[in-house]
């Protein structure tokens, strides 16, 4: 049966040219719509298999408006566009199209794009179904396994994290009647580290009594179906005294998504996923929760029945787990130093995509570690034992890039004295890393796009094709959307590479990692210089944390290298570090009462830790205090969130 395609294009000649190419290739063109209203009528009467959709159409509605409906109805579509500004590109990308075709294009480009779109559509449905089936099986296995309530709840939460990320998660009935209520929560303090927080621990951290907590629970309302609370809605939910306001103050969360489970006994068990970012949760998460409703309700009933049979229940653990001095060296990420929240988000994304062959685009400023992340992705992938070929597109002369990437035959051009195997051929069955992809000339971008789509290369001077099986990871410090808008980067190549983008945070956004990075580089340059530097003075460390690091990790490494070489003692304590702007300078303690000094010092540490109290590199660890003691001191000394933000 022929696949039915709807063309939505307001230029008659271009639309008819598309129709002729599609009919020739064996597709059925069910019609041509010149405006969104007409297209909607045609879709309502006869659902197409694919839609070719021009972004700019006559009338008030654009192709992007229609695309939102197509996404909701799960109809795959490919955008047609001659040019686009940055704002339009962002809006188009948000609709999750299955491809972009940049006018003018060849017949082969059209057919290959449709093939890729079909594959991606079918594969996404199949892969998502398989992934969700595996998730449901794993959740049921956890419920039927042996172990305490706390152990099972942690296993369920960490399993769900792969699909719904969180910084803090709570699980419990929508009403509580005391300390023994089935309520538990987990605070993420590392890549795979979680702090268990029961009702008793929460009361200690917040400095509340049980009646106060019951009031907050009473003031917190949830709908009967899953929902998202973010941005303005989250701010409004924090105006009155409620759990949301409490968690915002003590855990610095900015959004959450709730997942109510309606059990057979009429009770409602609610999971709430909280995140420190305001834009984490989407309608896709709601869809997943709706599909998991039955399984999750079954899981909770199995666990609750198991609890009734077993009267011996482990009490929630208190205190922090012991700190491993090398805890930042995570399996698979040994070359990446740090445990900040921003970096953990990157680790989560790398873990999700590493095992697939999906193209990845790594974005970030110079010196943020893009190549290191590419290394981790390859080493965590099934291609680990195969070639990993790196190409710096900015370092190659424009005249040599094509030969470098695709190879050449002997005598194909002046100076081609021998046959050359290109980087893509060398990376066959493995991974190729295209660093600084934004520097690639436009004529080479076209050829690269065709290699990515058609899976073969042609050496310069050869008429033969060579099939290649290569996973592509690209990286750039440029704003590619701006480059596309200004005509320096092809829209279709950008979309082909941007299947799974990962943005690396600059060092100024992960200041809590500065001490770990400094310690790491001190050890390296101690070995190289034959020195025994043990660390940084308190003044130098404060200055380093306050500095904005425009050169990121690379600049920090250079500073430590110079400091180690020139240090006279075992502590780095002189002025080789960048000057800190006055507004960022560390607090100079004056003669005050002991309580005032203690209050100022705690605020300084909290600022350094970005408000983080619990976990590795948190304020409690730096102050060598139990988190509950620190929370009590903060309440006693009147330290509020606004004092250290």
Legacy VTK file of the C-alpha trace (Angstrom):
# vtk DataFile Version 3.0
C-alpha trace
ASCII
DATASET POLYDATA
POINTS 645 float
0.000 0.000 0.000
1.346 3.408 -1.014
2.162 5.903 1.728
-0.043 8.989 1.622
1.696 12.362 1.766
0.127 15.764 2.254
2.031 18.744 0.839
1.474 22.050 2.648
3.100 24.690 0.429
1.691 28.014 -0.754
3.891 28.343 -3.867
2.216 26.449 -6.718
5.339 25.700 -8.798
7.309 24.334 -5.822
4.330 22.306 -4.579
3.739 20.769 -8.017
7.458 19.972 -8.373
7.294 18.129 -5.039
4.196 16.259 -6.179
5.882 15.064 -9.380
8.976 13.820 -7.494
6.869 11.961 -4.925
4.569 10.307 -7.487
7.600 9.233 -9.518
9.073 7.635 -6.360
5.873 5.636 -5.697
4.195 7.794 -3.042
0.530 8.799 -3.103
0.071 12.571 -2.848
-3.309 12.976 -1.181
-3.389 16.688 -1.862
-1.727 20.089 -1.766
-2.805 22.636 0.845
-1.865 26.281 0.471
-2.810 27.356 4.010
-3.114 25.875 7.503
-6.941 26.012 7.557
-7.129 24.028 4.310
-4.548 21.533 5.566
-6.535 20.932 8.775
-9.681 20.180 6.789
-7.800 17.667 4.615
-6.219 15.984 7.674
-9.617 15.672 9.392
-11.068 13.993 6.292
-8.150 11.689 5.537
-5.185 11.224 7.894
-1.860 11.293 5.981
1.152 9.078 6.660
3.530 12.058 6.275
3.278 15.816 5.863
5.749 18.000 3.977
5.278 21.362 5.624
6.511 24.799 4.595
7.208 27.007 7.615
6.156 30.287 6.015
2.602 30.216 4.623
0.093 32.824 3.563
-2.359 33.864 6.247
-2.154 34.363 9.997
-1.186 30.768 10.782
2.269 29.361 9.978
3.532 25.846 9.444
4.659 25.853 13.066
1.036 26.284 14.194
0.029 23.240 12.152
3.042 21.287 13.392
1.751 21.457 16.968
-1.434 19.662 15.889
0.575 17.083 13.903
2.704 16.336 16.962
-0.384 15.884 19.138
-1.894 13.479 16.580
1.433 11.622 16.121
1.636 12.419 12.404
5.289 12.635 11.272
6.246 15.741 9.312
9.245 17.313 7.627
9.742 21.071 7.389
10.472 22.820 4.093
12.318 26.116 4.406
14.509 28.417 2.342
15.749 30.439 5.313
14.909 31.094 8.916
15.819 33.455 11.732
16.907 32.299 15.175
13.495 32.818 16.786
11.632 30.871 14.084
14.184 28.049 14.187
13.769 27.685 17.964
9.982 27.569 17.617
10.191 25.038 14.781
12.632 22.837 16.668
10.321 22.765 19.697
7.625 21.001 17.624
9.996 18.009 17.187
9.884 17.532 13.399
11.315 14.428 11.759
13.551 16.433 9.435
14.322 19.682 7.618
14.671 20.171 3.852
16.389 23.373 2.803
15.290 24.814 -0.531
16.499 24.227 -3.183
17.046 20.481 -2.777
17.672 17.479 -5.035
15.146 14.712 -5.617
17.520 12.340 -3.819
17.644 14.680 -0.804
13.837 14.577 -0.585
13.636 10.788 -0.793
16.464 10.190 1.691
14.915 12.669 4.152
11.579 10.832 3.927
13.316 7.485 4.480
15.061 8.833 7.581
11.808 10.385 8.828
9.976 7.085 8.390
12.717 5.189 10.207
12.863 7.695 13.062
9.089 7.692 13.456
8.786 3.901 13.473
11.899 3.473 15.586
10.813 6.072 18.157
7.447 4.360 18.650
9.019 0.898 18.814
11.900 1.998 21.036
9.642 3.914 23.432
7.251 0.980 23.694
10.109 -1.429 24.369
11.667 0.953 26.890
8.391 1.421 28.769
7.715 -2.335 28.822
11.156 -2.890 30.335
10.474 -0.133 32.869
7.201 -1.732 33.956
8.858 -5.147 34.297
11.643 -3.671 36.411
9.219 -1.821 38.699
7.186 -4.995 39.300
10.387 -6.956 39.986
11.387 -4.382 42.632
7.954 -4.626 44.276
8.178 -8.431 44.488
11.790 -8.464 45.669
12.837 -8.862 49.289
14.013 -5.894 51.312
12.757 -3.043 53.415
10.206 -0.413 52.411
12.983 2.187 52.239
15.197 0.013 50.039
12.366 -0.714 47.597
11.239 2.907 47.466
14.776 4.044 46.699
15.048 1.419 43.946
11.757 2.591 42.420
12.764 6.254 42.552
16.186 5.668 41.007
14.581 3.531 38.274
12.085 6.279 37.489
14.937 8.853 37.422
16.089 7.480 34.072
12.758 8.649 32.633
11.767 11.529 34.950
14.766 13.344 36.404
14.684 14.940 39.857
16.800 16.592 42.523
14.392 15.695 45.298
11.522 13.180 45.302
8.771 12.436 47.807
6.416 9.490 48.029
3.496 9.003 50.387
-0.261 9.114 50.911
-2.052 12.399 50.397
-2.788 12.511 54.135
-0.446 11.775 57.037
-1.369 11.217 60.651
1.980 10.964 62.397
5.648 10.048 62.348
4.864 6.444 61.394
2.995 7.429 58.206
4.185 5.840 54.974
6.032 8.936 53.762
9.610 8.984 52.560
11.769 11.222 50.389
15.195 11.148 48.790
17.567 14.028 48.119
20.016 13.510 45.297
23.514 14.345 46.582
25.670 12.727 43.872
25.520 10.868 40.559
24.187 7.703 42.190
24.050 8.968 45.796
20.820 9.701 47.646
20.071 10.899 51.163
17.022 9.284 52.759
14.741 11.789 54.482
11.802 10.550 56.519
9.325 12.668 58.474
11.610 12.885 61.524
14.592 13.991 59.422
12.477 16.534 57.535
11.239 18.050 60.803
14.834 18.391 62.025
16.063 19.962 58.788
13.173 22.425 58.590
13.095 23.152 62.322
9.373 22.326 62.516
7.172 20.257 64.804
4.692 17.652 63.578
1.691 19.986 63.813
3.494 22.528 61.627
4.149 19.832 59.038
0.527 18.648 59.124
-0.540 22.227 58.433
1.763 22.412 55.419
0.409 19.092 54.100
-3.138 20.370 54.540
-2.263 23.550 52.602
-0.810 21.575 49.676
-3.384 20.441 47.139
-2.927 18.163 44.110
-5.228 17.351 41.210
-6.483 13.794 40.720
-4.364 13.340 37.565
-0.631 13.972 36.933
0.334 17.610 36.513
3.255 20.019 36.211
3.844 23.036 38.474
6.568 25.308 37.117
7.597 28.924 36.623
4.742 31.296 37.547
2.518 28.473 38.816
5.331 27.262 41.096
5.952 30.785 42.397
2.244 31.135 43.170
2.246 27.767 44.964
5.001 29.099 47.250
3.174 32.263 48.328
1.221 30.494 51.074
2.761 28.178 53.655
2.869 24.771 51.977
5.184 21.853 51.289
6.157 23.490 48.008
7.335 26.618 49.801
9.212 24.532 52.367
11.022 22.477 49.721
11.786 25.618 47.733
13.463 27.147 50.772
15.473 24.184 52.023
16.252 22.342 48.755
16.161 25.300 46.282
13.745 23.533 43.906
11.942 25.575 41.229
9.449 23.145 39.674
7.812 19.792 40.249
5.572 17.197 38.662
3.134 15.117 40.699
2.045 11.540 40.041
-1.077 10.461 42.013
-1.815 6.724 42.160
-5.391 5.701 42.932
-5.278 2.417 44.855
-8.052 -0.168 45.016
-8.833 0.704 48.662
-9.683 4.285 47.664
-6.479 5.832 49.021
-4.196 8.020 46.916
-0.421 7.551 46.973
1.472 10.489 45.447
4.977 10.748 44.006
6.313 14.293 43.568
9.435 14.893 41.490
11.147 18.220 42.308
13.849 19.901 40.228
16.123 22.907 40.712
15.439 23.978 37.126
12.121 25.576 36.131
11.918 23.970 32.661
12.634 20.268 33.238
9.173 18.730 32.997
7.075 18.492 29.822
3.814 17.007 28.593
5.846 13.952 27.501
6.407 13.190 31.206
2.664 13.503 31.808
2.010 11.046 28.990
4.459 8.561 30.505
2.807 8.870 33.919
-0.620 8.247 32.437
0.673 5.087 30.741
2.310 3.921 33.996
-0.761 4.545 36.191
-1.984 0.939 36.328
1.468 -0.613 36.784
2.567 1.849 39.475
-0.675 1.432 41.425
-0.128 -2.339 41.287
3.495 -1.896 42.431
2.489 0.171 45.462
-0.258 -2.285 46.478
2.201 -5.198 46.308
4.666 -3.292 48.479
2.022 -2.240 51.004
0.759 -5.819 51.348
4.337 -6.961 51.885
4.739 -4.388 54.648
1.638 -5.659 56.416
3.103 -9.176 56.503
6.477 -8.014 57.736
6.247 -6.120 60.995
9.989 -5.557 61.171
10.695 -2.440 59.168
14.066 -0.745 58.943
13.926 2.827 60.159
15.141 5.521 57.793
18.863 6.111 57.941
20.107 9.342 59.431
23.171 11.361 58.711
25.267 11.483 55.582
27.056 8.535 54.014
30.838 8.513 54.496
32.663 10.739 52.060
34.971 9.018 49.599
37.893 11.317 48.812
37.796 10.093 45.208
33.991 10.162 44.969
34.122 12.503 42.006
35.712 9.727 39.928
32.489 8.078 38.776
32.482 4.893 36.737
32.484 5.816 33.074
33.262 9.450 33.890
36.736 9.047 35.373
38.144 11.884 33.266
35.491 14.359 34.466
36.044 16.096 37.805
33.111 17.478 39.777
29.848 16.655 41.526
27.852 19.859 41.027
24.176 19.691 40.137
24.849 21.174 36.685
27.451 18.496 35.959
25.246 15.661 37.254
22.582 16.737 34.739
25.164 16.296 31.978
26.070 12.831 33.296
22.393 11.858 33.194
22.098 12.906 29.538
25.308 11.104 28.553
24.108 7.922 30.261
20.772 8.090 28.440
22.248 8.466 24.947
25.565 6.581 25.165
24.150 3.144 24.307
22.384 4.282 21.136
23.741 5.320 17.728
21.988 8.684 17.921
23.945 11.733 16.726
24.915 14.013 19.608
25.741 17.721 19.533
27.808 18.936 22.505
27.455 22.665 23.125
29.499 24.824 25.461
32.055 27.577 25.848
35.726 26.947 25.103
37.441 25.086 27.918
34.336 23.409 29.369
35.448 19.850 28.524
33.500 18.962 25.374
36.131 16.498 24.177
36.184 14.761 27.576
32.418 14.278 27.417
32.789 12.806 23.910
35.396 10.389 25.309
32.989 9.276 28.038
30.161 8.788 25.550
32.275 6.547 23.325
33.647 4.544 26.264
30.134 3.949 27.641
28.785 2.860 24.234
28.699 -0.599 22.581
31.339 0.791 20.169
33.891 1.126 22.978
36.368 -1.360 21.494
36.140 0.135 18.000
37.949 3.194 16.556
37.349 6.636 18.038
38.532 9.218 15.518
38.777 12.920 16.438
38.756 15.778 13.927
39.252 19.452 14.817
37.411 21.206 11.983
38.875 24.581 12.972
42.466 23.356 12.670
42.187 22.112 9.077
42.666 24.371 6.034
39.443 24.609 4.016
41.217 23.042 1.009
42.125 19.913 2.980
38.966 19.213 4.994
37.273 17.128 2.298
40.382 14.999 1.792
40.839 14.677 5.561
37.254 13.532 6.109
36.565 11.414 3.040
40.009 10.548 1.649
41.375 10.770 -1.911
42.822 8.656 -4.677
46.373 9.016 -5.916
46.640 11.731 -8.557
43.161 13.133 -7.848
44.612 16.627 -7.399
48.003 18.338 -7.366
50.018 16.986 -4.478
47.961 13.784 -4.088
50.985 11.496 -4.407
49.391 8.565 -2.562
45.955 7.158 -1.845
44.571 8.495 1.451
41.990 6.894 3.747
39.708 9.546 5.255
38.631 9.937 8.857
35.127 8.571 8.249
36.529 5.385 6.735
38.975 5.028 9.621
36.084 5.386 12.079
34.016 2.622 10.464
32.119 0.603 13.131
33.236 3.180 15.685
32.737 6.860 16.526
33.874 10.101 14.897
34.141 13.301 16.927
33.804 16.477 14.849
35.078 19.229 17.126
34.325 22.876 16.271
31.777 21.799 13.659
30.622 25.421 13.384
33.894 26.256 11.588
33.193 23.934 8.648
32.792 25.690 5.254
29.305 25.664 3.711
30.268 23.569 0.657
31.648 20.859 2.962
28.521 21.023 5.130
26.467 19.817 2.143
28.774 16.835 1.606
28.832 15.998 5.311
25.028 16.048 5.425
24.853 13.560 2.536
27.333 11.240 4.239
25.267 11.327 7.438
22.057 10.595 5.538
23.252 8.149 2.886
25.840 6.294 5.032
28.543 6.180 2.390
31.520 8.289 1.310
33.196 8.966 -2.004
36.933 9.524 -1.998
38.091 12.501 -4.057
38.950 11.239 -7.529
36.959 8.000 -7.202
33.627 6.999 -8.713
33.155 4.162 -6.228
31.269 4.513 -2.964
32.374 3.116 0.382
29.745 2.228 2.977
30.509 3.426 6.505
28.889 2.657 9.857
29.855 5.599 12.063
28.333 7.170 15.172
28.735 10.969 14.985
29.424 13.245 17.949
29.864 16.925 17.078
30.820 19.852 19.276
30.921 23.620 19.007
31.300 26.738 21.128
29.217 28.722 18.643
25.497 29.460 18.767
24.515 27.335 15.779
20.971 28.679 15.704
22.419 32.147 15.205
24.822 30.770 12.592
21.871 29.211 10.734
19.890 32.450 10.902
22.835 34.386 9.465
23.427 31.903 6.646
26.734 30.433 7.871
25.434 26.990 8.823
22.949 24.815 6.975
19.615 24.323 8.690
19.258 20.709 7.525
22.746 19.774 8.786
22.089 21.509 12.091
18.894 19.524 12.544
20.615 16.279 11.509
23.342 16.800 14.146
21.074 18.243 16.824
19.148 15.021 17.457
20.365 14.916 21.065
21.983 18.174 22.263
24.010 18.315 25.487
24.925 21.742 26.864
27.961 21.886 29.158
27.806 24.461 31.964
30.580 27.060 32.225
32.758 26.828 35.330
31.151 29.943 36.854
27.868 27.966 37.031
29.491 25.075 38.905
31.655 26.979 41.398
31.295 24.191 43.968
33.496 22.047 41.684
36.403 24.518 41.802
38.015 22.981 44.963
37.856 19.471 43.448
39.311 20.641 40.133
42.048 22.637 41.873
43.002 19.617 43.993
43.062 17.400 40.882
45.363 19.755 38.962
47.634 20.288 41.984
48.245 16.508 42.113
49.021 16.407 38.392
51.511 19.284 38.454
53.042 18.097 41.723
54.076 14.925 39.889
55.357 16.844 36.864
57.295 19.417 38.892
58.430 17.069 41.659
56.751 19.217 44.313
54.630 18.477 47.379
51.995 21.218 47.346
49.232 20.154 49.736
46.551 22.690 48.803
45.370 26.294 48.618
45.170 28.874 51.359
41.669 29.851 52.476
42.049 33.299 50.903
43.134 31.895 47.530
40.320 29.327 47.531
37.711 32.009 48.267
39.086 34.158 45.456
38.996 31.214 43.050
35.398 30.402 43.917
34.382 34.052 43.463
36.188 34.459 40.124
34.080 34.182 36.942
36.585 32.034 34.933
36.037 33.232 31.350
38.477 30.535 30.159
36.675 27.845 32.184
38.506 24.649 33.224
41.385 25.283 30.832
42.077 28.636 32.509
41.871 27.048 35.970
44.388 24.387 34.944
46.809 27.028 33.638
46.501 29.024 36.872
47.213 25.945 39.010
50.182 24.948 36.819
51.794 28.384 37.237
50.983 28.487 40.940
52.533 25.073 41.604
55.702 25.971 39.719
56.159 29.270 41.589
54.929 28.253 45.057
57.650 28.599 47.733
56.033 26.496 50.426
53.567 23.615 50.563
50.516 25.906 50.324
49.590 28.107 47.364
48.938 31.473 48.939
50.261 34.271 46.726
48.775 36.432 43.975
49.133 34.323 40.838
45.366 33.959 40.640
43.120 36.258 38.587
41.976 39.420 40.326
38.490 39.199 41.775
36.149 42.074 41.071
35.290 44.095 44.136
31.654 43.045 44.124
32.719 39.399 44.225
35.413 39.765 46.881
35.119 37.447 49.886
33.777 38.834 53.119
36.360 40.429 55.428
35.438 39.411 59.009
35.464 42.212 61.586
35.482 41.988 65.363
31.983 40.908 66.272
30.267 38.730 68.832
30.857 34.996 68.517
27.293 34.501 67.248
27.738 37.211 64.601
31.017 35.715 63.442
29.469 32.248 63.287
26.477 33.591 61.360
28.706 35.391 58.811
30.900 32.344 58.341
27.946 29.996 57.771
26.488 32.437 55.203
29.864 32.605 53.422
30.070 28.811 53.207
26.462 28.567 52.018
27.202 31.077 49.256
30.240 29.072 48.231
28.105 25.923 48.059
25.322 27.693 46.113
22.973 27.091 49.021
23.615 23.336 49.103
23.349 22.026 52.693
23.349 18.260 52.297
25.684 15.906 50.476
29.202 15.907 49.158
30.716 19.413 48.968
27.656 20.733 50.814
27.872 23.310 53.601
27.386 20.700 56.330
30.357 18.692 55.078
32.619 21.764 54.796
31.604 22.932 58.293
32.029 19.374 59.621
28.517 19.448 61.107
25.584 17.035 60.845
23.042 18.580 58.432
20.385 18.614 61.157
22.711 20.585 63.458
23.460 23.073 60.684
19.718 23.514 60.030
19.139 24.209 63.747
21.998 26.745 63.815
20.600 28.489 60.732
17.216 28.812 62.417
18.759 30.012 65.679
20.955 32.616 63.902
18.139 33.806 61.650
19.795 32.724 58.392
17.235 32.780 55.573
17.489 31.797 51.912
17.844 35.415 50.769
21.014 35.812 52.865
23.080 33.404 50.756
21.515 33.554 47.275
LINES 1 646
645 0 1 2 3 4 5 6 7 8 9 10 11 12 13 14 15 16 17 18 19 20 21 22 23 24 25 26 27 28 29 30 31 32 33 34 35 36 37 38 39 40 41 42 43 44 45 46 47 48 49 50 51 52 53 54 55 56 57 58 59 60 61 62 63 64 65 66 67 68 69 70 71 72 73 74 75 76 77 78 79 80 81 82 83 84 85 86 87 88 89 90 91 92 93 94 95 96 97 98 99 100 101 102 103 104 105 106 107 108 109 110 111 112 113 114 115 116 117 118 119 120 121 122 123 124 125 126 127 128 129 130 131 132 133 134 135 136 137 138 139 140 141 142 143 144 145 146 147 148 149 150 151 152 153 154 155 156 157 158 159 160 161 162 163 164 165 166 167 168 169 170 171 172 173 174 175 176 177 178 179 180 181 182 183 184 185 186 187 188 189 190 191 192 193 194 195 196 197 198 199 200 201 202 203 204 205 206 207 208 209 210 211 212 213 214 215 216 217 218 219 220 221 222 223 224 225 226 227 228 229 230 231 232 233 234 235 236 237 238 239 240 241 242 243 244 245 246 247 248 249 250 251 252 253 254 255 256 257 258 259 260 261 262 263 264 265 266 267 268 269 270 271 272 273 274 275 276 277 278 279 280 281 282 283 284 285 286 287 288 289 290 291 292 293 294 295 296 297 298 299 300 301 302 303 304 305 306 307 308 309 310 311 312 313 314 315 316 317 318 319 320 321 322 323 324 325 326 327 328 329 330 331 332 333 334 335 336 337 338 339 340 341 342 343 344 345 346 347 348 349 350 351 352 353 354 355 356 357 358 359 360 361 362 363 364 365 366 367 368 369 370 371 372 373 374 375 376 377 378 379 380 381 382 383 384 385 386 387 388 389 390 391 392 393 394 395 396 397 398 399 400 401 402 403 404 405 406 407 408 409 410 411 412 413 414 415 416 417 418 419 420 421 422 423 424 425 426 427 428 429 430 431 432 433 434 435 436 437 438 439 440 441 442 443 444 445 446 447 448 449 450 451 452 453 454 455 456 457 458 459 460 461 462 463 464 465 466 467 468 469 470 471 472 473 474 475 476 477 478 479 480 481 482 483 484 485 486 487 488 489 490 491 492 493 494 495 496 497 498 499 500 501 502 503 504 505 506 507 508 509 510 511 512 513 514 515 516 517 518 519 520 521 522 523 524 525 526 527 528 529 530 531 532 533 534 535 536 537 538 539 540 541 542 543 544 545 546 547 548 549 550 551 552 553 554 555 556 557 558 559 560 561 562 563 564 565 566 567 568 569 570 571 572 573 574 575 576 577 578 579 580 581 582 583 584 585 586 587 588 589 590 591 592 593 594 595 596 597 598 599 600 601 602 603 604 605 606 607 608 609 610 611 612 613 614 615 616 617 618 619 620 621 622 623 624 625 626 627 628 629 630 631 632 633 634 635 636 637 638 639 640 641 642 643 644
